[in-house]
Amino acid sequence: MRVLFLKTHNGVSRALRCALLALTLVMVLGYGVRVALTAVLDRLPSLVEMISVALLLGLLVVVAVRWHHNRRMWRVTVDLQDSALW
């Protein structure tokens, strides 16, 4: 406890210097986050559109691949059934 309140050469305690440093870091990081969020939020509608189009195209590809796979499996099953009859 005594270490926190030792005076430095300027007469400012170490705890006060740490608090000022922490406050400065919080302010700088807060400003950076605010600027980054503003930049992202300005472009948000276009980002949402791009993501939704990508998801829609991905869904279309998945449906097409599954349909093609199921069709091939159905043909193989029919061929096996036909060969079993003969």
Biopython code that builds the backbone (N, CA, C, O; Angstrom):
import numpy as np
from Bio.PDB.StructureBuilder import StructureBuilder

atoms = [
    (1, "MET", "N", (0.827, -1.190, 0.000)),
    (1, "MET", "CA", (0.000, 0.000, 0.000)),
    (1, "MET", "C", (0.872, 1.255, 0.000)),
    (1, "MET", "O", (0.546, 2.257, -0.636)),
    (2, "ARG", "N", (1.992, 1.176, 0.732)),
    (2, "ARG", "CA", (2.887, 2.324, 0.798)),
    (2, "ARG", "C", (3.515, 2.607, -0.561)),
    (2, "ARG", "O", (3.809, 3.758, -0.885)),
    (3, "VAL", "N", (3.724, 1.539, -1.372)),
    (3, "VAL", "CA", (4.401, 1.693, -2.663)),
    (3, "VAL", "C", (3.566, 2.547, -3.605)),
    (3, "VAL", "O", (4.112, 3.309, -4.402)),
    (4, "LEU", "N", (2.244, 2.424, -3.519)),
    (4, "LEU", "CA", (1.381, 3.173, -4.424)),
    (4, "LEU", "C", (1.491, 4.678, -4.226)),
    (4, "LEU", "O", (1.293, 5.443, -5.170)),
    (5, "PHE", "N", (1.802, 5.105, -3.021)),
    (5, "PHE", "CA", (1.780, 6.531, -2.741)),
    (5, "PHE", "C", (3.167, 7.136, -2.575)),
    (5, "PHE", "O", (3.298, 8.238, -2.044)),
    (6, "LEU", "N", (4.206, 6.427, -3.023)),
    (6, "LEU", "CA", (5.546, 7.008, -2.989)),
    (6, "LEU", "C", (5.619, 8.158, -3.981)),
    (6, "LEU", "O", (5.089, 8.064, -5.089)),
    (7, "LYS", "N", (6.264, 9.224, -3.591)),
    (7, "LYS", "CA", (6.364, 10.391, -4.464)),
    (7, "LYS", "C", (7.492, 10.184, -5.476)),
    (7, "LYS", "O", (8.537, 9.620, -5.152)),
    (8, "THR", "N", (7.266, 10.645, -6.689)),
    (8, "THR", "CA", (8.305, 10.590, -7.713)),
    (8, "THR", "C", (9.037, 11.918, -7.718)),
    (8, "THR", "O", (8.786, 12.781, -6.876)),
    (9, "HIS", "N", (9.935, 12.076, -8.663)),
    (9, "HIS", "CA", (10.733, 13.299, -8.692)),
    (9, "HIS", "C", (9.886, 14.534, -8.980)),
    (9, "HIS", "O", (10.289, 15.638, -8.614)),
    (10, "ASN", "N", (8.723, 14.387, -9.624)),
    (10, "ASN", "CA", (7.868, 15.535, -9.901)),
    (10, "ASN", "C", (6.843, 15.765, -8.800)),
    (10, "ASN", "O", (6.091, 16.738, -8.846)),
    (11, "GLY", "N", (6.809, 14.908, -7.846)),
    (11, "GLY", "CA", (5.834, 15.068, -6.787)),
    (11, "GLY", "C", (4.504, 14.407, -7.115)),
    (11, "GLY", "O", (3.543, 14.546, -6.359)),
    (12, "VAL", "N", (4.434, 13.687, -8.234)),
    (12, "VAL", "CA", (3.205, 13.008, -8.628)),
    (12, "VAL", "C", (3.340, 11.546, -8.233)),
    (12, "VAL", "O", (4.360, 10.918, -8.516)),
    (13, "SER", "N", (2.339, 11.011, -7.595)),
    (13, "SER", "CA", (2.435, 9.626, -7.145)),
    (13, "SER", "C", (2.376, 8.670, -8.333)),
    (13, "SER", "O", (1.852, 8.993, -9.399)),
    (14, "ARG", "N", (2.927, 7.497, -8.108)),
    (14, "ARG", "CA", (2.948, 6.473, -9.151)),
    (14, "ARG", "C", (1.525, 6.057, -9.529)),
    (14, "ARG", "O", (1.241, 5.799, -10.699)),
    (15, "ALA", "N", (0.646, 5.993, -8.551)),
    (15, "ALA", "CA", (-0.743, 5.610, -8.814)),
    (15, "ALA", "C", (-1.418, 6.622, -9.733)),
    (15, "ALA", "O", (-2.176, 6.251, -10.630)),
    (16, "LEU", "N", (-1.136, 7.909, -9.502)),
    (16, "LEU", "CA", (-1.738, 8.944, -10.341)),
    (16, "LEU", "C", (-1.200, 8.861, -11.766)),
    (16, "LEU", "O", (-1.947, 9.036, -12.729)),
    (17, "ARG", "N", (0.108, 8.592, -11.896)),
    (17, "ARG", "CA", (0.669, 8.443, -13.244)),
    (17, "ARG", "C", (0.050, 7.258, -13.964)),
    (17, "ARG", "O", (-0.281, 7.351, -15.146)),
    (18, "CYS", "N", (-0.110, 6.141, -13.256)),
    (18, "CYS", "CA", (-0.736, 4.961, -13.867)),
    (18, "CYS", "C", (-2.174, 5.249, -14.262)),
    (18, "CYS", "O", (-2.635, 4.817, -15.318)),
    (19, "ALA", "N", (-2.885, 5.986, -13.405)),
    (19, "ALA", "CA", (-4.278, 6.323, -13.710)),
    (19, "ALA", "C", (-4.360, 7.227, -14.938)),
    (19, "ALA", "O", (-5.225, 7.038, -15.793)),
    (20, "LEU", "N", (-3.466, 8.201, -15.026)),
    (20, "LEU", "CA", (-3.460, 9.088, -16.190)),
    (20, "LEU", "C", (-3.104, 8.331, -17.463)),
    (20, "LEU", "O", (-3.688, 8.567, -18.521)),
    (21, "LEU", "N", (-2.137, 7.415, -17.353)),
    (21, "LEU", "CA", (-1.765, 6.602, -18.507)),
    (21, "LEU", "C", (-2.931, 5.729, -18.954)),
    (21, "LEU", "O", (-3.208, 5.617, -20.148)),
    (22, "ALA", "N", (-3.614, 5.109, -17.990)),
    (22, "ALA", "CA", (-4.767, 4.264, -18.319)),
    (22, "ALA", "C", (-5.876, 5.090, -18.954)),
    (22, "ALA", "O", (-6.489, 4.661, -19.931)),
    (23, "LEU", "N", (-6.136, 6.272, -18.405)),
    (23, "LEU", "CA", (-7.177, 7.141, -18.964)),
    (23, "LEU", "C", (-6.831, 7.567, -20.388)),
    (23, "LEU", "O", (-7.699, 7.594, -21.261)),
    (24, "THR", "N", (-5.564, 7.898, -20.620)),
    (24, "THR", "CA", (-5.131, 8.280, -21.968)),
    (24, "THR", "C", (-5.304, 7.125, -22.944)),
    (24, "THR", "O", (-5.792, 7.312, -24.059)),
    (25, "LEU", "N", (-4.901, 5.930, -22.521)),
    (25, "LEU", "CA", (-5.061, 4.761, -23.391)),
    (25, "LEU", "C", (-6.530, 4.493, -23.700)),
    (25, "LEU", "O", (-6.888, 4.200, -24.841)),
    (26, "VAL", "N", (-7.374, 4.596, -22.683)),
    (26, "VAL", "CA", (-8.808, 4.369, -22.895)),
    (26, "VAL", "C", (-9.376, 5.393, -23.864)),
    (26, "VAL", "O", (-10.181, 5.049, -24.729)),
    (27, "MET", "N", (-8.964, 6.653, -23.725)),
    (27, "MET", "CA", (-9.476, 7.697, -24.616)),
    (27, "MET", "C", (-9.007, 7.472, -26.053)),
    (27, "MET", "O", (-9.791, 7.594, -26.994)),
    (28, "VAL", "N", (-7.723, 7.141, -26.217)),
    (28, "VAL", "CA", (-7.193, 6.919, -27.569)),
    (28, "VAL", "C", (-7.846, 5.701, -28.208)),
    (28, "VAL", "O", (-8.258, 5.750, -29.367)),
    (29, "LEU", "N", (-7.943, 4.601, -27.448)),
    (29, "LEU", "CA", (-8.579, 3.397, -27.990)),
    (29, "LEU", "C", (-10.060, 3.632, -28.256)),
    (29, "LEU", "O", (-10.598, 3.149, -29.253)),
    (30, "GLY", "N", (-10.717, 4.367, -27.376)),
    (30, "GLY", "CA", (-12.132, 4.681, -27.581)),
    (30, "GLY", "C", (-12.343, 5.492, -28.848)),
    (30, "GLY", "O", (-13.285, 5.247, -29.602)),
    (31, "TYR", "N", (-11.454, 6.470, -29.079)),
    (31, "TYR", "CA", (-11.562, 7.262, -30.302)),
    (31, "TYR", "C", (-11.333, 6.388, -31.529)),
    (31, "TYR", "O", (-12.038, 6.521, -32.530)),
    (32, "GLY", "N", (-10.351, 5.495, -31.455)),
    (32, "GLY", "CA", (-10.086, 4.598, -32.585)),
    (32, "GLY", "C", (-11.260, 3.686, -32.863)),
    (32, "GLY", "O", (-11.617, 3.463, -34.020)),
    (33, "VAL", "N", (-11.865, 3.155, -31.808)),
    (33, "VAL", "CA", (-13.035, 2.286, -31.983)),
    (33, "VAL", "C", (-14.191, 3.074, -32.575)),
    (33, "VAL", "O", (-14.912, 2.573, -33.437)),
    (34, "ARG", "N", (-14.371, 4.317, -32.111)),
    (34, "ARG", "CA", (-15.472, 5.138, -32.632)),
    (34, "ARG", "C", (-15.277, 5.428, -34.117)),
    (34, "ARG", "O", (-16.227, 5.353, -34.896)),
    (35, "VAL", "N", (-14.056, 5.756, -34.506)),
    (35, "VAL", "CA", (-13.772, 6.018, -35.923)),
    (35, "VAL", "C", (-13.993, 4.757, -36.749)),
    (35, "VAL", "O", (-14.574, 4.816, -37.833)),
    (36, "ALA", "N", (-13.533, 3.622, -36.243)),
    (36, "ALA", "CA", (-13.706, 2.358, -36.970)),
    (36, "ALA", "C", (-15.182, 2.008, -37.101)),
    (36, "ALA", "O", (-15.625, 1.593, -38.172)),
    (37, "LEU", "N", (-15.946, 2.171, -36.029)),
    (37, "LEU", "CA", (-17.380, 1.870, -36.096)),
    (37, "LEU", "C", (-18.103, 2.798, -37.057)),
    (37, "LEU", "O", (-19.002, 2.366, -37.778)),
    (38, "THR", "N", (-17.720, 4.067, -37.074)),
    (38, "THR", "CA", (-18.338, 5.010, -38.007)),
    (38, "THR", "C", (-18.065, 4.588, -39.445)),
    (38, "THR", "O", (-18.962, 4.632, -40.286)),
    (39, "ALA", "N", (-16.840, 4.182, -39.728)),
    (39, "ALA", "CA", (-16.497, 3.747, -41.085)),
    (39, "ALA", "C", (-17.266, 2.490, -41.465)),
    (39, "ALA", "O", (-17.736, 2.366, -42.596)),
    (40, "VAL", "N", (-17.398, 1.555, -40.525)),
    (40, "VAL", "CA", (-18.115, 0.310, -40.819)),
    (40, "VAL", "C", (-19.601, 0.566, -40.977)),
    (40, "VAL", "O", (-20.236, 0.016, -41.877)),
    (41, "LEU", "N", (-20.166, 1.402, -40.102)),
    (41, "LEU", "CA", (-21.608, 1.658, -40.153)),
    (41, "LEU", "C", (-22.001, 2.439, -41.399)),
    (41, "LEU", "O", (-23.119, 2.292, -41.894)),
    (42, "ASP", "N", (-21.097, 3.269, -41.912)),
    (42, "ASP", "CA", (-21.389, 3.976, -43.161)),
    (42, "ASP", "C", (-21.496, 3.006, -44.324)),
    (42, "ASP", "O", (-22.279, 3.227, -45.248)),
    (43, "ARG", "N", (-20.720, 1.939, -44.285)),
    (43, "ARG", "CA", (-20.729, 0.961, -45.377)),
    (43, "ARG", "C", (-21.605, -0.237, -45.067)),
    (43, "ARG", "O", (-21.649, -1.186, -45.850)),
    (44, "LEU", "N", (-22.295, -0.215, -43.953)),
    (44, "LEU", "CA", (-23.055, -1.380, -43.505)),
    (44, "LEU", "C", (-24.106, -1.843, -44.506)),
    (44, "LEU", "O", (-24.197, -3.047, -44.747)),
    (45, "PRO", "N", (-24.912, -0.954, -45.108)),
    (45, "PRO", "CA", (-25.913, -1.456, -46.062)),
    (45, "PRO", "C", (-25.300, -2.232, -47.220)),
    (45, "PRO", "O", (-25.824, -3.274, -47.613)),
    (46, "SER", "N", (-24.199, -1.738, -47.767)),
    (46, "SER", "CA", (-23.577, -2.458, -48.877)),
    (46, "SER", "C", (-22.979, -3.782, -48.396)),
    (46, "SER", "O", (-23.005, -4.775, -49.122)),
    (47, "LEU", "N", (-22.440, -3.797, -47.174)),
    (47, "LEU", "CA", (-21.910, -5.048, -46.629)),
    (47, "LEU", "C", (-23.019, -6.074, -46.435)),
    (47, "LEU", "O", (-22.840, -7.254, -46.737)),
    (48, "VAL", "N", (-24.165, -5.622, -45.932)),
    (48, "VAL", "CA", (-25.291, -6.533, -45.725)),
    (48, "VAL", "C", (-25.773, -7.082, -47.059)),
    (48, "VAL", "O", (-26.075, -8.270, -47.170)),
    (49, "GLU", "N", (-25.845, -6.228, -48.068)),
    (49, "GLU", "CA", (-26.264, -6.690, -49.397)),
    (49, "GLU", "C", (-25.279, -7.712, -49.948)),
    (49, "GLU", "O", (-25.689, -8.744, -50.478)),
    (50, "MET", "N", (-23.986, -7.436, -49.828)),
    (50, "MET", "CA", (-22.989, -8.367, -50.349)),
    (50, "MET", "C", (-23.056, -9.701, -49.621)),
    (50, "MET", "O", (-22.965, -10.757, -50.248)),
    (51, "ILE", "N", (-23.213, -9.662, -48.303)),
    (51, "ILE", "CA", (-23.287, -10.904, -47.535)),
    (51, "ILE", "C", (-24.536, -11.686, -47.894)),
    (51, "ILE", "O", (-24.485, -12.908, -48.033)),
    (52, "SER", "N", (-25.667, -10.990, -48.047)),
    (52, "SER", "CA", (-26.907, -11.699, -48.377)),
    (52, "SER", "C", (-26.840, -12.304, -49.772)),
    (52, "SER", "O", (-27.337, -13.410, -49.984)),
    (53, "VAL", "N", (-26.241, -11.609, -50.721)),
    (53, "VAL", "CA", (-26.094, -12.164, -52.069)),
    (53, "VAL", "C", (-25.170, -13.379, -52.037)),
    (53, "VAL", "O", (-25.447, -14.384, -52.692)),
    (54, "ALA", "N", (-24.086, -13.295, -51.287)),
    (54, "ALA", "CA", (-23.164, -14.433, -51.184)),
    (54, "ALA", "C", (-23.853, -15.635, -50.544)),
    (54, "ALA", "O", (-23.672, -16.766, -50.995)),
    (55, "LEU", "N", (-24.640, -15.399, -49.500)),
    (55, "LEU", "CA", (-25.366, -16.499, -48.859)),
    (55, "LEU", "C", (-26.396, -17.108, -49.802)),
    (55, "LEU", "O", (-26.568, -18.327, -49.839)),
    (56, "LEU", "N", (-27.080, -16.257, -50.564)),
    (56, "LEU", "CA", (-28.075, -16.752, -51.519)),
    (56, "LEU", "C", (-27.414, -17.598, -52.600)),
    (56, "LEU", "O", (-27.916, -18.667, -52.947)),
    (57, "LEU", "N", (-26.290, -17.124, -53.133)),
    (57, "LEU", "CA", (-25.577, -17.900, -54.151)),
    (57, "LEU", "C", (-25.053, -19.214, -53.570)),
    (57, "LEU", "O", (-25.102, -20.249, -54.234)),
    (58, "GLY", "N", (-24.560, -19.175, -52.349)),
    (58, "GLY", "CA", (-24.100, -20.396, -51.698)),
    (58, "GLY", "C", (-25.227, -21.393, -51.514)),
    (58, "GLY", "O", (-25.043, -22.591, -51.730)),
    (59, "LEU", "N", (-26.393, -20.904, -51.115)),
    (59, "LEU", "CA", (-27.555, -21.778, -50.956)),
    (59, "LEU", "C", (-27.964, -22.383, -52.291)),
    (59, "LEU", "O", (-28.310, -23.562, -52.361)),
    (60, "LEU", "N", (-27.925, -21.583, -53.346)),
    (60, "LEU", "CA", (-28.264, -22.080, -54.681)),
    (60, "LEU", "C", (-27.293, -23.179, -55.112)),
    (60, "LEU", "O", (-27.715, -24.191, -55.672)),
    (61, "VAL", "N", (-26.012, -22.990, -54.859)),
    (61, "VAL", "CA", (-25.012, -23.998, -55.218)),
    (61, "VAL", "C", (-25.244, -25.283, -54.426)),
    (61, "VAL", "O", (-25.165, -26.377, -54.984)),
    (62, "VAL", "N", (-25.530, -25.158, -53.134)),
    (62, "VAL", "CA", (-25.777, -26.343, -52.309)),
    (62, "VAL", "C", (-26.987, -27.108, -52.816)),
    (62, "VAL", "O", (-26.948, -28.334, -52.918)),
    (63, "VAL", "N", (-28.068, -26.392, -53.136)),
    (63, "VAL", "CA", (-29.281, -27.051, -53.643)),
    (63, "VAL", "C", (-28.991, -27.744, -54.965)),
    (63, "VAL", "O", (-29.429, -28.875, -55.174)),
    (64, "ALA", "N", (-28.255, -27.083, -55.869)),
    (64, "ALA", "CA", (-27.945, -27.681, -57.167)),
    (64, "ALA", "C", (-27.079, -28.933, -57.007)),
    (64, "ALA", "O", (-27.324, -29.942, -57.668)),
    (65, "VAL", "N", (-26.084, -28.875, -56.147)),
    (65, "VAL", "CA", (-25.203, -30.031, -55.949)),
    (65, "VAL", "C", (-25.972, -31.189, -55.339)),
    (65, "VAL", "O", (-25.796, -32.333, -55.757)),
    (66, "ARG", "N", (-26.816, -30.914, -54.363)),
    (66, "ARG", "CA", (-27.590, -32.000, -53.734)),
    (66, "ARG", "C", (-28.583, -32.598, -54.727)),
    (66, "ARG", "O", (-28.775, -33.814, -54.761)),
    (67, "TRP", "N", (-29.216, -31.742, -55.537)),
    (67, "TRP", "CA", (-30.171, -32.239, -56.532)),
    (67, "TRP", "C", (-29.455, -33.152, -57.530)),
    (67, "TRP", "O", (-29.951, -34.222, -57.880)),
    (68, "HIS", "N", (-28.268, -32.701, -57.984)),
    (68, "HIS", "CA", (-27.505, -33.490, -58.938)),
    (68, "HIS", "C", (-27.074, -34.821, -58.306)),
    (68, "HIS", "O", (-27.168, -35.867, -58.948)),
    (69, "HIS", "N", (-26.613, -34.787, -57.077)),
    (69, "HIS", "CA", (-26.184, -36.004, -56.386)),
    (69, "HIS", "C", (-27.367, -36.961, -56.198)),
    (69, "HIS", "O", (-27.233, -38.161, -56.438)),
    (70, "ASN", "N", (-28.513, -36.443, -55.774)),
    (70, "ASN", "CA", (-29.694, -37.290, -55.576)),
    (70, "ASN", "C", (-30.160, -37.898, -56.896)),
    (70, "ASN", "O", (-30.599, -39.048, -56.933)),
    (71, "ARG", "N", (-30.066, -37.133, -57.970)),
    (71, "ARG", "CA", (-30.467, -37.644, -59.282)),
    (71, "ARG", "C", (-29.563, -38.795, -59.712)),
    (71, "ARG", "O", (-30.040, -39.807, -60.226)),
    (72, "ARG", "N", (-28.253, -38.636, -59.498)),
    (72, "ARG", "CA", (-27.315, -39.711, -59.839)),
    (72, "ARG", "C", (-27.568, -40.947, -58.991)),
    (72, "ARG", "O", (-27.534, -42.071, -59.494)),
    (73, "MET", "N", (-27.822, -40.737, -57.701)),
    (73, "MET", "CA", (-28.091, -41.877, -56.819)),
    (73, "MET", "C", (-29.379, -42.586, -57.237)),
    (73, "MET", "O", (-29.460, -43.812, -57.170)),
    (74, "TRP", "N", (-30.377, -41.829, -57.663)),
    (74, "TRP", "CA", (-31.639, -42.423, -58.098)),
    (74, "TRP", "C", (-31.410, -43.275, -59.347)),
    (74, "TRP", "O", (-31.965, -44.367, -59.472)),
    (75, "ARG", "N", (-30.578, -42.763, -60.278)),
    (75, "ARG", "CA", (-30.271, -43.535, -61.492)),
    (75, "ARG", "C", (-29.550, -44.831, -61.143)),
    (75, "ARG", "O", (-29.864, -45.883, -61.700)),
    (76, "VAL", "N", (-28.589, -44.766, -60.230)),
    (76, "VAL", "CA", (-27.853, -45.965, -59.829)),
    (76, "VAL", "C", (-28.808, -46.959, -59.190)),
    (76, "VAL", "O", (-28.720, -48.159, -59.452)),
    (77, "THR", "N", (-29.711, -46.479, -58.361)),
    (77, "THR", "CA", (-30.675, -47.362, -57.702)),
    (77, "THR", "C", (-31.582, -48.017, -58.727)),
    (77, "THR", "O", (-31.856, -49.214, -58.644)),
    (78, "VAL", "N", (-32.050, -47.234, -59.697)),
    (78, "VAL", "CA", (-32.923, -47.784, -60.740)),
    (78, "VAL", "C", (-32.166, -48.812, -61.562)),
    (78, "VAL", "O", (-32.716, -49.863, -61.890)),
    (79, "ASP", "N", (-30.906, -48.528, -61.905)),
    (79, "ASP", "CA", (-30.103, -49.480, -62.673)),
    (79, "ASP", "C", (-29.905, -50.776, -61.895)),
    (79, "ASP", "O", (-29.981, -51.862, -62.471)),
    (80, "LEU", "N", (-29.653, -50.674, -60.602)),
    (80, "LEU", "CA", (-29.480, -51.871, -59.781)),
    (80, "LEU", "C", (-30.774, -52.674, -59.699)),
    (80, "LEU", "O", (-30.754, -53.905, -59.730)),
    (81, "GLN", "N", (-31.893, -51.971, -59.594)),
    (81, "GLN", "CA", (-33.176, -52.670, -59.530)),
    (81, "GLN", "C", (-33.473, -53.358, -60.861)),
    (81, "GLN", "O", (-33.968, -54.485, -60.884)),
    (82, "ASP", "N", (-33.169, -52.680, -61.965)),
    (82, "ASP", "CA", (-33.397, -53.272, -63.285)),
    (82, "ASP", "C", (-32.520, -54.501, -63.484)),
    (82, "ASP", "O", (-32.982, -55.516, -64.007)),
    (83, "SER", "N", (-31.256, -54.416, -63.070)),
    (83, "SER", "CA", (-30.371, -55.562, -63.250)),
    (83, "SER", "C", (-30.782, -56.715, -62.329)),
    (83, "SER", "O", (-30.549, -57.879, -62.656)),
    (84, "ALA", "N", (-31.384, -56.404, -61.198)),
    (84, "ALA", "CA", (-31.830, -57.468, -60.299)),
    (84, "ALA", "C", (-33.026, -58.210, -60.884)),
    (84, "ALA", "O", (-33.223, -59.396, -60.616)),
    (85, "LEU", "N", (-33.827, -57.501, -61.691)),
    (85, "LEU", "CA", (-35.003, -58.134, -62.288)),
    (85, "LEU", "C", (-34.613, -59.107, -63.397)),
    (85, "LEU", "O", (-35.322, -60.079, -63.657)),
    (86, "TRP", "N", (-33.489, -58.840, -64.044)),
    (86, "TRP", "CA", (-33.113, -59.703, -65.171)),
    (86, "TRP", "C", (-32.219, -60.756, -64.661)),
    (86, "TRP", "O", (-31.768, -61.607, -65.428)),
]
sb = StructureBuilder()
sb.init_structure("model")
sb.init_model(0)
sb.init_chain("A")
sb.init_seg("    ")
for serial, (resi, resn, name, xyz) in enumerate(atoms, 1):
    if name == "N":
        sb.init_residue(resn, " ", resi, " ")
    sb.init_atom(name, np.array(xyz, "f"), 0.0, 1.0, " ", f" {name:<3s}", serial, name[0])
structure = sb.get_structure()
